[in-house]
Amino acid sequence: MNKKLIIGVLIALLSISMTEAQDTAIEQEIRELSQQKWEWMADKNADRLAELFHDKAKFVHMGGTWGKDREVDIIRQGFIHYKKADVHEVMVEVLNESTVILWNQITLLAVVGENEVTNPFMVTEVYVKQDNAWKLADLTFSKLLERD
């Protein structure tokens, strides 16, 4: 075989391996950040969440859709207290080095107003990299049907 061809194939394989390793590192970073987000929500740590949320972020709940300021205020004022998110499954898709989608299948224990509620959700999280930091740009709760 031609040496140039062999070297070209080796470089291509190495590039693919490096890209997969980078995706794996990004996937792990986003998984950890998502888990940290659930902990901050449970702790009502509105300041940390405000840092995480992108300024143009949207939040889709069963009761409506709103932006960053309202979501942070809702958490800070205790209108919704995300007490505990039991995460059953996590899937991550790295679109590129600056955009990642994460899906969590969860059972959420929350206090909404004065009522404690438990609901199964598929939660979609979209993260974008801004100024070398991951920001949550979208958080969508899709209620799942109850299983028998």
N, C-alpha and C positions, 0 to 999 in steps of 0.2 A: 504494500500500500504506500501511497504517497505520504511523506512526512508532514507536509502542509495539511493534507486532509485529516490525518490522525490528530494533529495539534488543533485543528479547527473543531473537530468533533469533541475533543477533550475540553476545550474552552467552552463550547456550547453546553456540555453536560455540567461543568463547574458552575456556569452562570445559572442554570436551572436549579441546581442544588442550593446556591447562595440565595436565590429568590425565594425558594421554598423555606429556607431557614429564616429569612427575614420575615416572611408571612407568619411563620410559627411564632416568632418573637413578638410581632405586632398582635397576633391573636391572643397570646398569653397576657400581654400588657392590657389589652382591652377587656379581657375576662376579669382580670384583677381590678381594673378601674370600675367595671360594672358592679362587682361584688362590694367594693368600697362605697359606691353610690348607695346601694341598698342599706349599708350600715349607717351612712350619714343620714339617710331618710329616717331610719328607725330612731336615731339619736336626735332627730330634729335639728341637725347641724346645717342650718340654712346658709351660713356664711361659706362653708366649704362647697355646698351645692351651687351657690351663686358663682363661685369661681369655676366650677366644672361646666355649668350651663353656658352654651353659646348665647351671645346677646340676641340673636334672631331665632333662638330655639322655640319649638312648638311642642306642646304637651297635650295629648289626646286622651281624654278620660271618658268614662261612661256618661259623665255629666256635662261634657263640653270640651272645647279646645281653647287654649290660651297660650300666652307667651311667658318668657322667663320671669319677668317681674311679678306677675300674678302667681306663678307656681312657687316662687321663693316666698312670697307673702303668705300664701296658703299654708306652707310648711311652717314658717316662722310663727304665724298666729295660731297654729294647731287646728285649722279647719279640716285638714286631712293629716292624720298621723299614720304614716306607713310603719306600723309596729314591727312586722316581721314578714320577710319575703322568703318562703321556702322555695329554693330554686331546684327544679327537678331536671332540667335539661338546658344546656347552653349550646348554641350554634353561632359560629362566627364566619363572616365572609369578608375578606380583605379585598376591596375593590381596587385600591391602589395605595400608595404610601401615605395618603392623606385622607382617605375615606374608608370607614369600616362600618359594617352593619352587624349587630348582635341581636340574637333572638333568645329570650329566656322564657321557658315554660315555668310558671310559678304558681304557688298558692299564696295569696296575699292576705295577711291579717292587718286590717286597718281600722282606725276610728275615724268615721266621717260624721262631723257634727258631734253628737253625743252617742252615736250608734256604732258598736263594734261589728264589723262585717268580715267575712272570709269569702274570697272569690278566686276561682282559677282563671289565670290570664296567660296569654301569649303576649309578651312585651317585646316590642321592636325598639331598639336603640340605634340611632345613627350618630357616629362619632366622626368629627372632622379635625384635622390637625391645623392649629392656628398658632403661629409664633412658637413653634416647637412644643406645643402642649395640646393634648387631646381635649376637645370640647364636645359636650353632648348637644347635638343639634336637633334631635327629635326623640321623643319618648312617647310611644303609643301603646296603650293598654287595649287589647282585644280580649273580651270576655269569652272564655271557653264554655262549652256546654258541660253541665255537671255529669260526672260519670257515676253509674250505678255501682 
